[in-house]
């Protein structure tokens, strides 16, 4: 992710203009729920695809594997979209 986000080329359609967005990913559920914040996701305005790079996917797996070292416990409020 060292490229300038304005110059990214989409891996799906090959067009310039893809951008990095920061998203929150959830893994597991209930007591085993893990939220990973600020995950870089590539978003392409040309083809509409959103995807993670291989590097990001590897880092997500590393965080999940070593969650005890990385995770902070926080109370989480949940709201429904009605």
N, C-alpha and C positions, 0 to 999 in steps of 0.2 A: 504494500500500500504506500510505497514511497513516491508513486507518480502523483503529479498534480491532478486533483480531481477534475478539473475542467478539460484536461486533455486525455481522459481515459477513453479507450476504445472498447466497446461492448464485445465480450467473448461470444455472445449469441449471434448478433446481427452484423458485427464488424463496423458499425457506425461510430463516429466520434461523438462526444457529448455525454457519455455515461458519467454518473456522479456517485460519490460515496455518501451514503446516509448512515446514521447511527441508529440502531434498533435495539430493542430488548428481546432476548430469546428466553423462552421458558423450557425447562426440561424436567420430566418427572411430574408427580402430582402429590397432593396431600403433604404429609410430613417430609417426603423426599423431593419436594418442589425446589428447583434451583432456577433463579433468574440471573441471566448474564446481561448486564447493561452495557451500552455503548459498543455493540458489536458492529463492525463496518460491513455494510451490505452495498453491493453495486446495484445501482438503479439506472436503467436506460430509458430515456424519454422517447427514443426512436421506435423500439420494439415493445416497450412496456415490461420487459423482464426485470426481475429482481433476483440477485443470486449472490452467494458467498464465494470467495476465492478458495482455492485448496488450502492456502496458508491460514485463512480464517477458520475453515472447518477443522483443521488440525489443532488450532489453538482452542477452539470450543471443546474438542475431545479431551485435550490436556486439562482444561479447567474442570470438566466433568470428572475426570479421573482423579484429580487432586483437589476436589472441592473443599475438603476440610482445611486445606492450606490457604485457599483463596476466599472462601465465602465468609461473609459477615452475617450474623443473625440480626434480622430486623422484623418488626411486626409488619404485616402486609394487610392493607385494607382492600376489599374487593367490592366493586360496584358493577351492576348489570347495565348494559346498554339497552334501553327500552324503546 
